[in-house]
Amino acid sequence: MKPRVSRLSREEKEIVGAFDHDEFVLHDPTAALLATFAAAAENTLRKDRRINIRLSDHDLAGIQRKAAERGIPYQSLISALIHQFVEGQLVARADGS
């Protein structure tokens, strides 16, 4: 399914056009670029601090259930939620809940 071109920026339209006309050339990443990506990933995923928090039984059971639905450990889900909040990716709904 092609994206709706009308919603794309000028730069995005140029990229889509180049791809559609087989003008898009991919190159293998250099060793230096791969090393940069590896370092960025390691720094992003590093968990170097431990904290203790108290949760109600209800909230812990809910977190554990949500984590099980996603097939991840509940501690990872809690960490991801905190990270999303800190990065501004997790916002309160307009209704205040």
Rosetta constraint file for C-alpha pairs under 8 A:
AtomPair CA 4 CA 8 HARMONIC 7.23 0.50
AtomPair CA 5 CA 13 HARMONIC 6.53 0.50
AtomPair CA 8 CA 12 HARMONIC 5.57 0.50
AtomPair CA 8 CA 13 HARMONIC 5.93 0.50
AtomPair CA 9 CA 13 HARMONIC 6.15 0.50
AtomPair CA 10 CA 14 HARMONIC 6.33 0.50
AtomPair CA 11 CA 15 HARMONIC 6.39 0.50
AtomPair CA 12 CA 16 HARMONIC 6.21 0.50
AtomPair CA 13 CA 17 HARMONIC 6.01 0.50
AtomPair CA 14 CA 18 HARMONIC 6.09 0.50
AtomPair CA 15 CA 19 HARMONIC 6.16 0.50
AtomPair CA 15 CA 24 HARMONIC 7.84 0.50
AtomPair CA 16 CA 20 HARMONIC 6.05 0.50
AtomPair CA 17 CA 21 HARMONIC 6.20 0.50
AtomPair CA 18 CA 22 HARMONIC 6.20 0.50
AtomPair CA 18 CA 23 HARMONIC 4.81 0.50
AtomPair CA 18 CA 24 HARMONIC 5.44 0.50
AtomPair CA 19 CA 23 HARMONIC 5.83 0.50
AtomPair CA 19 CA 24 HARMONIC 4.96 0.50
AtomPair CA 29 CA 33 HARMONIC 6.06 0.50
AtomPair CA 29 CA 34 HARMONIC 6.43 0.50
AtomPair CA 30 CA 34 HARMONIC 6.28 0.50
AtomPair CA 31 CA 35 HARMONIC 6.12 0.50
AtomPair CA 32 CA 36 HARMONIC 6.23 0.50
AtomPair CA 33 CA 37 HARMONIC 6.25 0.50
AtomPair CA 34 CA 38 HARMONIC 6.08 0.50
AtomPair CA 35 CA 39 HARMONIC 6.14 0.50
AtomPair CA 36 CA 40 HARMONIC 6.20 0.50
AtomPair CA 37 CA 41 HARMONIC 6.11 0.50
AtomPair CA 38 CA 42 HARMONIC 6.12 0.50
AtomPair CA 39 CA 43 HARMONIC 6.14 0.50
AtomPair CA 40 CA 44 HARMONIC 6.07 0.50
AtomPair CA 41 CA 45 HARMONIC 6.08 0.50
AtomPair CA 42 CA 46 HARMONIC 5.83 0.50
AtomPair CA 55 CA 59 HARMONIC 6.22 0.50
AtomPair CA 55 CA 60 HARMONIC 6.10 0.50
AtomPair CA 56 CA 60 HARMONIC 6.23 0.50
AtomPair CA 57 CA 61 HARMONIC 6.04 0.50
AtomPair CA 58 CA 62 HARMONIC 6.20 0.50
AtomPair CA 59 CA 63 HARMONIC 6.14 0.50
AtomPair CA 60 CA 64 HARMONIC 6.07 0.50
AtomPair CA 61 CA 65 HARMONIC 6.07 0.50
AtomPair CA 62 CA 66 HARMONIC 6.17 0.50
AtomPair CA 63 CA 67 HARMONIC 6.04 0.50
AtomPair CA 63 CA 74 HARMONIC 6.23 0.50
AtomPair CA 63 CA 77 HARMONIC 7.56 0.50
AtomPair CA 63 CA 78 HARMONIC 7.60 0.50
AtomPair CA 64 CA 68 HARMONIC 6.07 0.50
AtomPair CA 64 CA 73 HARMONIC 7.76 0.50
AtomPair CA 64 CA 74 HARMONIC 5.19 0.50
AtomPair CA 65 CA 69 HARMONIC 6.26 0.50
AtomPair CA 66 CA 70 HARMONIC 6.47 0.50
AtomPair CA 66 CA 74 HARMONIC 7.89 0.50
AtomPair CA 67 CA 71 HARMONIC 6.00 0.50
AtomPair CA 67 CA 72 HARMONIC 5.25 0.50
AtomPair CA 67 CA 73 HARMONIC 5.97 0.50
AtomPair CA 67 CA 74 HARMONIC 5.04 0.50
AtomPair CA 67 CA 77 HARMONIC 6.11 0.50
AtomPair CA 68 CA 72 HARMONIC 6.11 0.50
AtomPair CA 68 CA 73 HARMONIC 7.19 0.50
AtomPair CA 68 CA 74 HARMONIC 7.49 0.50
AtomPair CA 72 CA 76 HARMONIC 6.70 0.50
AtomPair CA 72 CA 77 HARMONIC 7.02 0.50
AtomPair CA 73 CA 77 HARMONIC 6.64 0.50
AtomPair CA 74 CA 78 HARMONIC 6.29 0.50
AtomPair CA 75 CA 79 HARMONIC 6.16 0.50
AtomPair CA 76 CA 80 HARMONIC 6.05 0.50
AtomPair CA 77 CA 81 HARMONIC 6.15 0.50
AtomPair CA 78 CA 82 HARMONIC 6.27 0.50
AtomPair CA 79 CA 83 HARMONIC 6.16 0.50
AtomPair CA 80 CA 84 HARMONIC 6.09 0.50
AtomPair CA 81 CA 85 HARMONIC 6.19 0.50
AtomPair CA 81 CA 90 HARMONIC 7.51 0.50
AtomPair CA 82 CA 86 HARMONIC 6.19 0.50
AtomPair CA 83 CA 87 HARMONIC 6.15 0.50
AtomPair CA 84 CA 88 HARMONIC 6.18 0.50
AtomPair CA 84 CA 89 HARMONIC 4.88 0.50
AtomPair CA 84 CA 90 HARMONIC 5.28 0.50
AtomPair CA 85 CA 89 HARMONIC 5.79 0.50
AtomPair CA 85 CA 90 HARMONIC 4.61 0.50
AtomPair CA 85 CA 91 HARMONIC 6.95 0.50
AtomPair CA 86 CA 90 HARMONIC 7.96 0.50
AtomPair CA 92 CA 96 HARMONIC 6.34 0.50
AtomPair CA 92 CA 97 HARMONIC 6.50 0.50
AtomPair CA 93 CA 97 HARMONIC 5.78 0.50
